[in-house]
Amino acid sequence: MKKRIPLQLLSVFIVFLFSCGKKGSVNNTTPEVPTNTLQQLEQYNFVLGTHAISGSYQFTSENKLVEQAKKVREMGSNILKITLGKNSADIYGINEVTKSTTTLALFTNNLPYKAVCNMDFKYIFFWVHTLTNVDWKKTLTAAEEKVLYDEMFNFVSYLLTTYDNSGKTFLIGNWEGDWLLIPNYDRTVTPAPELLANMTKWFQIRQKAIDDAKLASTAKNVSVYHYIEANLVLKGMNGEPCVAESVIPNVDIDLISYSSYEAIKDKTAAQKKADLQAIFTYLESKLKPKTGLPFSRRVFIGEYGYQANASKPETFQKQYDETKEIMRIAFELNLPFALHWQMYNNEYENGVSKQMSLINEAGAKTRQYGLHNNFYKAMNTYLKDEMQKNNKYPTTEEYRTKALQVLSSL
């Protein structure tokens, strides 16, 4: 049994922020994150998580990313998802006088990214594309391929070295891949063959860079995996060109994320479960065999959520019920993750909020927040008790069974 850290000693892990920005960059100093004031979380995959992508509003003087990450942690989650895209500094209110030109530079030049990763999250998801001037949508030269490879290799090498023996798992992937292939969110458009080929090459480069960085590293007790996110999988199931049908089979990818809106809207719970099961079975059929992965399934829900309308109070009950349905289905299908969209809302239409957040624009915690919070409390207590009784954590199957019992009681 590993020695467990007493709650009162968790202050050892308070964020220690280094001033290491390059000349011309603003490091955006942030206060230390007092994880010692929070309930210690068991080092286990809770499965259910959320995003901290939005920068639409905030309630403190802290950096927007740090503020949201604290809210995620206060809710009781050890899973965090953030963006490291080209526009992420703007989203999070980070003032880069000189724009970073690689993902590693963005991360190391700006303290908020490091601050949240130094918190006691066990699973951290990154949206990562590229901050270089290389455009993968065009035919890549050998020199451009090397630029993309080096950017990813150097970033992953840094993560492995910096978080050696931290117990953290980093998952690097893209935002909804099918929209990257299609203009104006027009799902009727068929991506050009050359664009599909270019995307395939881009993902192949990323996967190789990650695999090579892991092979070259001597770090222990820290993991990095690469996922491709698809969002128009139904097209692939109909034999149409898309990320799932045309790209994923040609990449030695670790995991597949599914942004699931096409499968979960305007359906009964039974229909959602049946459709998601069929979709994930299809996606798994597109994966190349790969050993050494810690998850029983290599597919997960990277994004889900439901809208409500403040002028129609009855929609909030429906939103709550459907959110709970997806949480339950995620466990019934034995998915490694299901990530709710999102902590702070960024969804507006004609100035009206779509009410998709866990904490809304007025600073109020929604019923979905309470649902997550109560789930985490119950499961953390269960995990702690199991460890004390048996000197080990429950199996994945035992955890799933308990999770379903807890959700049914909430």
Secondary structure by P-SEA (a helix, b strand, c coil): cccccccccccccccccccccccccccccccccccccccccccccccccccccccccccccccaaaaaaaaaaaacccbbbbbcccccccccccccccccccaaaaaaacaaaaaaaaccccbbbbbccccccccccccccaaaaaaaaaaaaaaaaaaaaaaccccbbbbbbbcaaaaaacccccccccccaaaaaaaaaaaaaaaaaaaaaaaaccccccbbbbbbbbcaaaaaaaccccccccccccccccbbbbccccccccccaaaaaaaaaaaaaaaaaaccccccccccccccccccbbbbbcccaaaaaaaaaaaaaaaaaaaaacccccccccccccccccccccccccccccccccaaaaaaaaaaaaaaaaaaaaaaaccccccaaaaaaaaaaaaaac
